[in-house]
């Protein structure tokens, strides 16, 4: 069994343990009481993505820089056309590796690429944990918390406002795009452009400042680099490359 297969079995066990045992109870507990199990690193260590060593702090709330950033978010939020706004709303609702499907074409069908899908699932997990660690470290207020005229794409009445820096969506885009670029070098510019546009959607939505997504770029690439260089994953990466070559997605 490869290292990645062992890791993925832990995902499956976690899901099984968190699933309600319907055969043993008459009715499932209310959704509000069924907390999702917290994500944890499967391969990386906290020291690999220490936000205090990777990211400069965001501008202080109320500072001239923060006010200027907010004005730019408001401009985008108020003036972006309907078509690009619809794209931003679509991006908001899709936070996984499938955001690159249109960029890479029909051959990039993760249902038919099990090794690739498994590896990208690991990337998604590691970047999510890293982004949440950084959010808790910096506790930056969201644009919509600073200006209540903004109703973000992912509006929730009781959402935590101190989760702006970095953007989780953008970290996902930049980490996965880095990995895909290493696996399919001839597609690198296309996936990088898609990640940049995906990050830009967060400003259009009124969810994040530009500096939030810039921090996501640093963090996402760091996660991707650490995973692609990790000695325990080299065998799995070779198998993913072979699968992508067989699917005609790369010649490398």
PyMOL commands that set and color helices and strands:
alter all, ss='L'
color gray80, all
select helices_A, chain A and resi 3-18+22-24+31-33+46-49+51-54+64-79+82-93+97-104+110-112+114-138+143-146+168-183+185-204+210-229+231-246
alter helices_A, ss='H'
color red, helices_A
deselect
rebuild
show_as cartoon
